[in-house]
Amino acid sequence: MVNSKMYELGTHKSTIRTIFEFGRKRAAEMGEDSVFDFSLGNPNVPTPDFIRDTAIDILKNGVPSEVHGYTVAPGKPEAREAVARSINKRFGINYSGKNIFFTAGAAAAITISFKALCEEGDEFITFAPFFPEYRCFVESVGGKLVVVPARPVDWQIDFEAFESLLTPHTKAVIVNSPNNPSGAIYSEETITRLAKILSAKEKEYGHPIFIISDEPYRELDYNGFTVPYIPKYYHNTLVCYSYSKSFSLAGERIGYIVVPDEVADFGEVFGAIAGAARVLTHVNAPSLWQLVISRTAERPSDISTYVKNGKLLYDGLKAAGFTCVQPQGAFYLFPKALEEDDYAFCERAKKYGLLLVPGTDFGCPGYFRAAYCIKTETIERSLPLFQQLAEEYR
Ligand SMILES: Cc1ncc(COP(=O)(O)O)c(C=O)c1O
């Protein structure tokens, strides 16, 4: 009667959902202070005042039909121009509004991009560990997700494995840097090598291969690391950006796709993006938030809490004996679990109220993710518990 795949997707309890429910039960029984929820990537830094003030001003003083009405599908011209200007200023590029397509966050941006590009038999390559939604997004448009095994020593790309998985069916490579869940940023060296390999393969196969750069964490770079702007290194790049994390606007659903002039047949790609957005019933990104972004696109993000939390948790876990690559961005730590079975490890951590996500969910067994977009004080109180957990394995 119903589509069984959709039913499965809609009713299957994700690990994060199960962890969340465990946390609520424990909080009801033992109090909120006994729960250390590292499971969710929901920003805890408040939305900046300048964003709230701008939204309030627009709501109070804007023309209602402009604030709340439909917009043209790619977005309001002034918002598209504002985003293009801000990118040009930062990265020395020469975009205009025509290069920007507003979306409801990065999830919509990547799904629309997959749909726009995917033809029968196409493969989309990504690198473990990866954002689990890639699989259902790619499969929903009829594509096949191909996963390159992880390189845990620094979470950069295992190029040998990558090259062995490229085929004439490869339509695009999904890059997520800063990365969820590893916190790694792909270095300039990594991006340059990736671009070189793809350029050679485009020639060999005689068709374009795209990079889809999923960038909801672009502004969250620290510890001396910066995120290379991939379109400067590779011509066939689509950038999928979001304000969910940078301005703590995850529930408002606002982001965009950049389609650079350099992509193979700009008009065709932009047209397919508009078509994909149409059949996915995207209609337009939220009008109010397009207006807010048109006034705030050049404002910086406040990442000080994430820098502080990342250091605190990294130092604390290292002191407790965990093996972990220091995060370079985003707000995730991805340490090695203290036993091979990451599910068993995360189960054991629950005894202490430590809610962690097994690495298997991100295509990387033997590790776990701890999201540190939570109160600093909660992290401070959790450190002795990580110590006790580690003691159990000595
Ligand atoms: C890697 C990655 N891509 C995309 C998304 C979706 O972001 P948005 O809220 O902008 O749709 C997330 C959200 O956590 C993410 O971690």
Ligand as a Chemical Component Dictionary entry (heavy atoms), coordinates in Angstrom:
data_LIG
# 
_chem_comp.id                   LIG 
_chem_comp.type                 NON-POLYMER 
_chem_comp.pdbx_formal_charge   0 
_chem_comp.three_letter_code    LIG 
# 
loop_
_chem_comp_atom.comp_id 
_chem_comp_atom.atom_id 
_chem_comp_atom.alt_atom_id 
_chem_comp_atom.type_symbol 
_chem_comp_atom.charge 
_chem_comp_atom.model_Cartn_x 
_chem_comp_atom.model_Cartn_y 
_chem_comp_atom.model_Cartn_z 
_chem_comp_atom.pdbx_ordinal 
LIG C1 C1 C 0 27.997 17.261 6.817  1  
LIG C2 C2 C 0 26.635 17.826 6.882  2  
LIG N1 N1 N 0 26.016 18.144 5.729  3  
LIG C3 C3 C 0 24.779 18.661 5.720  4  
LIG C4 C4 C 0 24.104 18.886 6.890  5  
LIG C5 C5 C 0 22.725 19.472 6.830  6  
LIG O1 O1 O 0 22.794 20.822 7.207  7  
LIG P1 P1 P 0 21.550 21.813 7.076  8  
LIG O2 O2 O 0 21.021 22.036 8.440  9  
LIG O3 O3 O 0 22.126 23.062 6.527  10 
LIG O4 O4 O 0 20.583 21.195 6.168  11 
LIG C6 C6 C 0 24.698 18.573 8.121  12 
LIG C7 C7 C 0 23.972 18.773 9.381  13 
LIG O5 O5 O 0 24.384 18.417 10.449 14 
LIG C8 C8 C 0 26.006 18.032 8.111  15 
LIG O6 O6 O 0 26.641 17.706 9.237  16 
# 
loop_
_chem_comp_bond.comp_id 
_chem_comp_bond.atom_id_1 
_chem_comp_bond.atom_id_2 
_chem_comp_bond.value_order 
_chem_comp_bond.pdbx_ordinal 
LIG C1 C2 SING 1  
LIG C2 N1 SING 2  
LIG C2 C8 DOUB 3  
LIG N1 C3 DOUB 4  
LIG C3 C4 SING 5  
LIG C4 C5 SING 6  
LIG C4 C6 DOUB 7  
LIG C5 O1 SING 8  
LIG O1 P1 SING 9  
LIG P1 O2 DOUB 10 
LIG P1 O3 SING 11 
LIG P1 O4 SING 12 
LIG C6 C7 SING 13 
LIG C6 C8 SING 14 
LIG C7 O5 DOUB 15 
LIG C8 O6 SING 16 
# 
